[in-house]
Amino acid sequence: MIARKTMVAGNWKMNGSLALVEQLADAINNVKSSEIDIVLFPPFPLVSAMIASGVTTGTQTVSENTPGAFTGEVDAQLIKELGAQYVLVGHSERRSIYHESNDTVAAKFARAQQVGLTPILCVGESETEQANGETEQVVAAQLDAVIDKLGVAALKDSVIAYEPVWAIGTGKTASPEQAQHVHKFIRDKIAKLNSDLAQGLTILYGGSVNEKNSELLFAQTDIDGGLIGGASLKADSFTAICNSAKGTV
Ligand code: 13P
């Protein structure tokens, strides 16, 4: 059995402030442990402050392009140069609000890896897709967009986050069994192409994770941590979630 790294990641979305960076950094620096990777994804203007505070940092998106005339976009190389290590690609809010297609997500994934950033590929079905029984089909297509473009080997230096859209910010968490089922589907799908890679791949669950439900979710065989939204803005909740991930390796 290949050991997998456990990760607790906090996606601040368009929230936060310099004061909150300080607050969360203090709290995280107290619960840091070699057992888990703790990563925060603040908005771009807070990235440097977060890095300076000693917290492992990622960005919420990245341009798929190399430097040039792309007003408002941020280049991967610059993110790397600042000292960030991760980048979220394909978050459902980027897909739905900013119309990012599977192809665009795959291009962002490629660009992040090109400069040595680790992409966290977010996948997940909408409420309607779930109701129609299309979860596996949707998640498979989102994964295939990256595998077809870059080959399965590209997933080695990445993390996958399963975030059912109906569970994001709604308080409707997937049950541990529901989430485990999809995580296993993801791992089995990748294992058909490369078994060792699939066994070593960190797969996070996201969607209304809080300090009350995290322990049971993280205890599932194929759930290797969480991608936390709202609860990552509160030091007490986020550190409690981090602590619940310890010992689940
Ligand atoms: P919530 O934890 O607020 O549901 O958000 C999840 C999420 O979208 C993390 O990327």
Residues whose N, C-alpha, C, O or C-beta is under 5 A from the ligand:
A	BS01	13P	N11 A167 I168 G169 T170 G206 G207 S208 V209 L227 I228 G229 G230 A231
